[in-house]
C-alpha cells in the first residue's frame, strides 16, 4: 500500500511540476523573446553602414577608352 501511495504522489508531483513549469514559461517566454529581439535589433542598427557615394552607372566617353 505504501508503494502505491508513493507512486500516486510521484505522478501528482510530476503533474503539478509540469503545470507550474508551463505556467511559468507562458509568463516568462514573451518577456525573454522581447528582450532578446530588442537586443539583437539594436545591436544591428547601431552598426552604421558607410555611404560610399553613388553606385549608379558611370558614363564614360568613348574617346577616353581608345586612348585618344
C-alpha positions in Angstrom: 0.0 0.0 0.0 2.8 2.4 0.8 4.4 1.8 -2.6 1.1 2.5 -4.4 0.6 5.7 -2.4 4.2 6.8 -3.2 3.6 6.1 -6.9 0.5 8.3 -6.9 2.3 11.1 -5.1 5.1 10.9 -7.6 2.7 11.2 -10.5 0.9 14.1 -8.8 4.1 16.0 -8.1 5.2 15.4 -11.7 1.8 16.7 -13.0 1.9 19.8 -10.7 5.5 20.5 -11.6 4.6 20.3 -15.3 1.7 22.7 -14.9 3.9 25.1 -12.9 6.6 25.0 -15.5 4.2 25.6 -18.3 2.6 28.5 -16.5 6.0 30.0 -15.8 7.0 29.7 -19.4 3.8 31.3 -20.5 4.6 34.3 -18.4 8.4 34.5 -18.9 8.9 33.5 -22.6 7.2 36.6 -24.2 9.4 38.8 -22.0 12.5 36.9 -22.8 11.8 36.9 -26.5 11.1 40.7 -26.5 14.3 41.5 -24.6 16.3 39.3 -26.9 14.8 40.6 -30.1 15.3 44.2 -28.9 18.9 43.5 -28.1 19.7 42.0 -31.5 17.8 44.7 -33.3 19.5 47.5 -31.5 22.9 45.8 -32.0 22.3 45.6 -35.7 21.0 49.2 -36.1 23.9 50.7 -34.1 26.4 49.5 -36.8 26.5 52.3 -39.3 26.7 51.4 -42.9 29.1 53.8 -44.7 27.7 55.6 -47.7 30.3 55.1 -50.4 28.7 57.6 -52.8 26.7 57.0 -55.9 26.7 53.4 -57.1 24.8 54.3 -60.3 26.1 53.7 -63.8 29.2 55.7 -64.8 29.0 57.4 -68.2 32.4 57.2 -69.9 33.1 58.9 -73.3 34.4 56.6 -76.0 37.5 58.7 -76.8 38.9 58.2 -73.3 38.6 54.4 -73.8 40.6 54.5 -77.0 43.4 56.5 -75.5 42.9 59.5 -77.8 
